[in-house]
Amino acid sequence: MSYFFRFAPIPAIALMAVSSPAIAQQAGLQVAVVEEETGAPVADVEVVVDNAAIGFTRTLRTDPQGMARLDGLSTAGTYRVTVQPSGAFQAITAPPVTLRANFSSSVTVRVSQASDIVVTGARAVTGINTQNAEVSASLSAAELTALPIEGRDVIGSLIRLPNVVPSTGFFPEAPSISINGSNGLDSQYLIDGLDNNENFLG
């Protein structure tokens, strides 16, 4: 009599468990290039996205809607978006952009017509979320370090953000903040993109 045993591919499972946090650290960036005067989309122009902190550089071309998109980006460092000069438009570089895990940020770059006139200033709009209806705010690592936070309670530091106020719950582990007037139990907590909620009541 013979017996055969089949085992699960343990190395593959281990690899998945290790790779999940790395996936959680990724973000997206959408670039829109429009004309300064008319707001019309600018197609087929070269856009360079670079991040000196991690040695990242990528060159893209805008589609017929004037859009270029990158996904799976690291949240480390800051990204710089540069529209390269062409026969019709001046070159322009947008202000640096810091990305957030599991979130797509958008940058709108307004380009001016190329001419013999020297352009002394050009506008680039950043920080406007055109991806969804989310209302969000953030504190940088430098701000968290500088803020006078009692007991170094990171959650308590969030009351410095708009629409966030202190809150009390009916059990000791209840969240200590309320966002947009909701019950503190309705708040979801992610750390590096991973769930960090209280296990019993959420």
FENDA-V913739 format. One record per pair of residues at least 4 apart in sequence whose C-alpha atoms are under 8 Angstrom apart, sorted by sequence separation. I is the first residue (numbers start at 0). J is the second residue. D is the distance in Angstrom with one decimal. If there is no record, write none. Layout:
{{I	J	D} {I	J	D}}
//
This chain:
{{8	12	6.6} {9	13	6.1} {10	14	6.1} {11	15	6.3} {12	16	6.3} {13	17	6.2} {14	18	6.0} {15	19	6.2} {17	21	7.8} {18	22	6.5} {19	23	6.3} {20	24	6.5} {21	25	7.2} {33	37	8.0} {34	38	4.8} {50	54	5.9} {51	55	6.4} {61	65	4.9} {62	66	5.4} {84	88	5.8} {85	89	6.8} {98	102	7.6} {99	103	7.7} {128	132	7.8} {138	142	6.0} {139	143	6.3} {140	144	6.2} {141	145	6.3} {142	146	6.0} {148	152	6.3} {152	156	6.6} {153	157	7.2} {159	163	7.3} {168	172	8.0} {169	173	6.9} {177	181	5.7} {178	182	7.8} {181	185	6.6} {182	186	7.6} {189	193	5.0} {190	194	6.6} {197	201	4.9} {33	38	5.2} {34	39	5.4} {49	54	7.6} {50	55	5.0} {61	66	4.9} {62	67	6.5} {84	89	5.0} {85	90	7.5} {98	103	7.8} {99	104	7.8} {128	133	7.7} {138	143	6.5} {148	153	7.5} {158	163	5.0} {168	173	5.0} {177	182	5.9} {178	183	7.3} {189	194	4.7} {190	195	6.4} {196	201	5.6} {33	39	5.3} {34	40	6.4} {49	55	5.3} {50	56	6.5} {61	67	4.9} {83	89	7.6} {84	90	4.2} {98	104	6.6} {149	155	8.0} {157	163	6.7} {158	164	5.2} {167	173	7.2} {168	174	6.8} {177	183	4.8} {188	194	6.1} {189	195	5.4} {33	40	4.3} {34	41	6.5} {48	55	8.0} {49	56	4.2} {60	67	6.4} {83	90	4.9} {84	91	7.7} {148	155	7.3} {158	165	6.5} {167	174	7.3} {168	175	7.2} {176	183	5.6} {187	194	7.8} {188	195	5.3} {189	196	7.7} {32	40	6.0} {33	41	5.2} {48	56	5.7} {49	57	6.3} {59	67	6.6} {82	90	5.5} {83	91	7.0} {148	156	6.2} {166	174	7.3} {167	175	5.6} {175	183	6.6} {178	186	7.2} {187	195	7.8} {188	196	5.6} {31	40	7.6} {32	41	5.6} {47	56	7.0} {48	57	5.3} {81	90	7.3} {82	91	5.4} {166	175	4.8} {167	176	7.3} {174	183	5.4} {177	186	7.5} {187	196	6.5} {32	42	7.8} {47	57	5.8} {48	58	6.4} {81	91	5.7} {82	92	6.3} {111	121	7.7} {143	153	7.9} {146	156	7.8} {155	165	7.7} {165	175	5.8} {166	176	4.5} {173	183	7.1} {174	184	6.3} {47	58	4.5} {48	59	8.0} {81	92	4.2} {110	121	7.4} {165	176	4.4} {166	177	5.4} {173	184	6.6} {46	58	5.7} {47	59	6.3} {80	92	5.7} {81	93	6.3} {109	121	7.6} {110	122	7.7} {164	176	5.7} {165	177	6.1} {174	186	7.6} {45	58	6.9} {46	59	5.1} {79	92	7.1} {80	93	5.5} {93	106	7.9} {109	122	6.0} {143	156	7.5} {163	176	6.7} {164	177	5.4} {45	59	5.8} {46	60	5.8} {79	93	6.5} {80	94	7.6} {108	122	7.2} {109	123	5.7} {163	177	5.7} {164	178	6.7} {45	60	4.6} {46	61	7.3} {79	94	6.7} {80	95	7.4} {93	108	6.6} {108	123	4.6} {109	124	7.6} {163	178	4.6} {168	183	7.0} {44	60	5.4} {45	61	6.8} {79	95	4.9} {107	123	6.3} {108	124	6.1} {162	178	5.9} {163	179	6.4} {167	183	7.4} {168	184	7.8} {184	200	7.7} {185	201	7.9} {43	60	5.4} {44	61	5.6} {78	95	5.4} {79	96	6.4} {91	108	7.9} {106	123	7.8} {107	124	5.2} {162	179	5.1} {163	180	7.8} {166	183	6.4} {184	201	6.8} {42	60	7.8} {43	61	4.9} {77	95	5.9} {78	96	5.0} {106	124	6.3} {107	125	6.2} {158	176	7.3} {162	180	7.5} {42	61	5.2} {43	62	6.0} {77	96	5.4} {78	97	6.4} {91	110	6.8} {106	125	4.8} {157	176	7.8} {41	61	7.3} {42	62	5.4} {43	63	7.0} {77	97	4.8} {78	98	7.9} {90	110	7.4} {105	125	6.9} {106	126	6.9} {155	175	7.1} {42	63	4.8} {46	67	7.8} {76	97	6.9} {77	98	7.3} {89	110	6.5} {105	126	6.9} {106	127	7.2} {154	175	7.4} {155	176	7.3} {41	63	7.4} {42	64	6.3} {43	65	7.4} {53	75	7.2} {88	110	6.3} {89	111	5.8} {104	126	7.4} {105	127	6.5} {138	160	8.0} {154	176	7.6} {40	63	7.6} {41	64	7.1} {42	65	4.6} {52	75	7.4} {53	76	6.8} {74	97	7.2} {75	98	7.8} {88	111	5.6} {89	112	6.2} {104	127	7.9} {105	128	6.0} {137	160	7.3} {40	64	5.6} {41	65	4.7} {42	66	7.6} {52	76	5.2} {74	98	5.2} {88	112	4.6} {89	113	5.0} {104	128	6.4} {105	129	6.5} {136	160	6.5} {40	65	4.6} {51	76	7.6} {52	77	7.2} {73	98	7.9} {74	99	5.9} {87	112	5.7} {88	113	4.5} {105	130	7.2} {136	161	7.3} {172	197	7.5} {40	66	7.9} {50	76	6.6} {51	77	7.7} {74	100	6.2} {82	108	7.8} {87	113	5.3} {104	130	7.4} {50	77	5.8} {51	78	7.8} {86	113	7.1} {103	130	6.9} {50	78	4.7} {32	61	7.5} {49	78	5.6} {50	79	6.3} {93	122	7.7} {94	123	7.0} {96	125	7.4} {31	61	7.9} {48	78	6.6} {49	79	5.4} {91	121	6.9} {93	123	5.0} {96	126	7.8} {48	79	5.6} {49	80	6.8} {92	123	7.4} {93	124	7.2} {94	125	7.1} {33	65	6.7} {48	80	4.7} {91	123	8.0} {93	125	7.5} {32	65	5.2} {47	80	5.9} {48	81	6.5} {31	65	5.6} {32	66	6.5} {46	80	6.9} {47	81	5.1} {31	66	4.6} {46	81	5.7} {47	82	6.4} {30	66	5.7} {31	67	6.6} {46	82	4.6} {47	83	7.2} {29	66	7.1} {30	67	5.1} {45	82	6.0} {46	83	6.0} {29	67	5.9} {30	68	6.1} {44	82	7.3} {45	83	5.5} {29	68	4.4} {44	83	7.2} {28	68	5.9} {29	69	6.4} {27	68	7.5} {28	69	5.3} {44	85	7.2} {27	69	5.7} {28	70	6.4} {27	70	4.3} {26	70	6.2} {27	71	6.1} {28	72	7.8} {25	70	7.7} {26	71	5.5} {27	72	6.0} {25	71	4.9} {26	72	5.0} {25	72	5.1} {26	73	6.4} {25	73	5.1} {26	74	6.5} {22	71	8.0} {24	73	6.3} {25	74	6.3} {24	74	6.3} {28	98	7.8} {27	98	7.6} {38	109	7.7} {26	98	6.4} {26	99	6.1} {25	99	7.9} {26	100	5.1} {27	101	7.7} {29	103	7.1} {31	105	7.6} {33	107	7.4} {35	109	4.8} {25	100	5.4} {26	101	5.1} {27	102	6.2} {28	103	5.4} {29	104	6.3} {30	105	5.8} {31	106	6.2} {32	107	5.9} {33	108	6.3} {34	109	5.4} {35	110	5.3} {36	111	7.4} {24	100	5.0} {25	101	6.0} {26	102	5.3} {27	103	4.2} {28	104	4.9} {29	105	4.6} {30	106	4.9} {31	107	4.7} {32	108	4.9} {33	109	5.0} {34	110	5.2} {35	111	5.4} {23	100	6.4} {24	101	6.9} {26	103	5.9} {27	104	6.2} {28	105	5.7} {29	106	6.3} {30	107	5.9} {31	108	6.1} {32	109	6.0} {33	110	6.3} {34	111	6.2} {23	101	6.3} {26	104	7.9} {28	106	7.6} {30	108	7.4} {32	110	7.1} {34	112	7.9} {100	191	7.0} {101	192	6.7} {100	192	6.2} {24	191	6.4} {23	191	6.6} {24	192	6.5} {23	192	4.9} {23	193	6.9} {20	191	7.4} {20	192	7.5} {20	193	7.4}}
//
